[in-house]
Amino acid sequence: MSAFVENTGPVIGIRYLQAVLLFLAICVNYIARLNVSIAVVAMTDAETTNSDFPVYDWTEAERSYILSSFSWGYILTQFPAGFLVRMFGAKAVLFIPTLASAVLSALTPYFISWGGWVAFSVLRIVMGLFQGLIFPCIHEHLAKWSPPKDRNRLGVIAYSGADCGTVLAMGISGLIADSSMGWPGISYVSAGLCLIWCVLWLVFGSNNAPSSWMVGKSERDYIERSMKREDGFHVQKIPIPWRAIWTSAPFYALLIVRSAQGCAFSTMQLQTPAYMHGVLEMDIKSNALFSALPFLAMWCMSYVYLAIADVIMSRKWLSLTTMRKSINTVAYWGPAAALIGIGFLDKSQTELAIALMTINAGLNAGSSIGSLLTIIDMSPNHSGIVMAIVNGFGNIINLPNPLLVGVIVTEPSSRSQWQIVFGMTAFVFIVGNLVYLIWGTTDQQPWDAVDFLKPLPDAELNQDAVSDKKPEAGHKVLEKTM
């Protein structure tokens, strides 16, 4: 066993190709998901789009319904996604929402011309239903392909696709709306990108290293042995230790900190264009480009955080848990301070507002290394299920956000109303990270063991009794295999 653990496999192997494919999957789906914030502005302001296409007189409330509708569908499929990816694997399950996003994006202009904002909202709900499958698949796939030494790199590569997708969605949508394609072109470009990814995934994606037609023996052994997996591991059906998960303090810390990230970050994603258009009085071209700038900083900073984490871990300056908590603190409390500052700025301080928003997002890039990858650290065998729970609850809490903003911001140009929004967002960041600092951990949990729910040979106990009376049994067996 030790000989395999010492093997590091090829420096750049198929595991990195899988991470790049995940990067592209998140990127194209985020473009389809987030271009709505720019598209809605183009559809409702004749001066910001090609005049050859219709403009709609939607109220602020109706626009809020459109922006929030995706989340109504998104939350419903989070929990089923965890089960589906365990049954069918990431290759099949991740393909479905991306293909659906392509089809729905292509149909968007026709739906709007037929049914206005109501039809648009319904279509966004359906897209949310499909895209709810994505992140449990991403986490499950990363857990299958990421040895502990490579986990930070592979995780950052994959999840930086969210930053890239946000940049592209905001950065090019305004340009497309003003081009000969008009605002319908935003949807058509999104559809094309999703279809291209589907082809790449069918050719190069694999559920795990042993099933890949591209991976070599050296890399396959490195991945499987470093994760302490025996031959035939991937055909096993490992039962889910529900009671142990739901009575785990580190799990709740993770649930709270990731819910805080989702709640606060979605406010930045969806409301930034409205704030810049209303308070800073920026037109859609500059609005789109400057709205993308903070997320460009986030994309770049994710690799800076990765470099810092690699140095810390290679030189053993901090434990894994301390490293993740330290980075997460910078990623949460830094943006909290920046958001409060943004609320006191107006159109005469546009440059400072843009600078603070860029710093805000750039600092927040550390949340992936800080807390998101903790899910795989704690439970590589149940990462898809845990991610489904965490992401599902995070989005349930986040669901009223656009509607709440619509209630608070009755006048888009009101600085005082935006101060309330940004102050609430900062509070969420502060509390979420505080809980993580107190109860969070990266230690692999006893309930992650393959045989955690396996009854003892000399006991006539059901699985629940084993979980209650012998919580350490699976952990001891795991230690022996090491």
Secondary structure, DSSP 4 states (H G I P E B T S, - for coil): -HHHHH----SS-HHHHHHHHHHHHHHHHHHHHHTHHHHHHHHH-GGGS-TTS------HHHHHHHHHHHHHHHGGGHHHHHHHHHHH-HHHHHHHHHHHHHHHHHHHHHHHHHHHHHHHHHHHHHHHHHHTTHHHHHHHHHHHH--GGGHHHHHHHHHHHHHHHHHHHHHHHHHHHHSTTTTHHHHHHHHHHHHHHHHHHHHH--SSGGG-SS--HHHHHHHHHHTTPPTTGGG--PPP-HHHHHT-HHHHHHHHHHHHHHHHHHHHHHHHHHHHHHTS---HHHHHHHHHHHHHHHHHHHHHHHHHHHHHHHTT-S-HHHHHHHHHHHHHHHHHHHHHHHTT--GGGHHHHHHHHHHHHHHHTTHIIIIITHHHHH-GGGHHHHHHHHHHHHHHHHTTHHHHHHHH-SSTT-HHHHHHHHHHHHHHHHHHHHHHHHH---SPPGGGSTTTTPPPTT----HHHHHHH-TTHHHHHHHHH-
